[in-house]
Amino acid sequence: MSKPVKSMLFWIIVFPFLMITIFIVTDYFKGTFVEITYYLPYFLWVTAFGLIAGFVAYNFRKIDEDV
């Protein structure tokens, strides 16, 4: 698998699941009612951020390799 694909998959799949897991765990410890559908908008926003972050991270690596 190529480097851009690995980077994008990490930022689009792994990063959002990690962030949502952190949100759920913190809400659970705060005693807030945890409902999975409540976190869907957050998951979509974090995924959109991950898409942008993956693109930027790949370009930074590409620039670093060229220099």
N, C-alpha and C positions, 0 to 999 in steps of 0.2 A: 504494500500500500504506500502511496506517495506521501511525502511530508505534508503537502497542503491538505490532503484528505484526512490524515491523522489529526492535524491541528484543528480543523473545522469540526470533526466528529467529537473531539474532546470538548470543545467549547460549546457545541450545540447539544450534546447528549449528557456527558458526565457532569459538567459544571452546573446546569440547571437542576439535575437530580440532587446533587450535593447541596445546593443552596436551599431547595425546597425541604430537604431532609432537616437541615439546620433550622429552618423556620418552624417546621412541625415540632421538632424536639423542644425548642425554646417555648413555643406556645403550650406544649404539654406540661412543661415544668412550671409555667406561670399559672396553670390551672384553667386555661382557656379551653373552651369546647373545640375539639379538633374534628373538622369535617373536610374530607379530601376535596370536595368540589369548591370549597372556599379558596384553595390554593391554586386552582387552575389559572386564574388571571396572572398571578405571580409567576407561575411556571412559564406562561407564554411571554411575559415581559423579560424574564431572565433568559429565555431561549433567544429572543430577539437581540438582547444584549450580547449573548454568547456568539451569535452569528457575526456581529460587528467586531467583537473582541477577537474572535478567531481569525478574521480577515486581517485585522491590525497586527496580531501576534505573528502571523505567517509573513506579512510584509516586513516586519522588523527583523525576523530571522533571515529573510532573503537579502535585505540590505546589509545585515551583518556578515553574511557569507560572501557578498560581492566585494566588501571592503577589505 
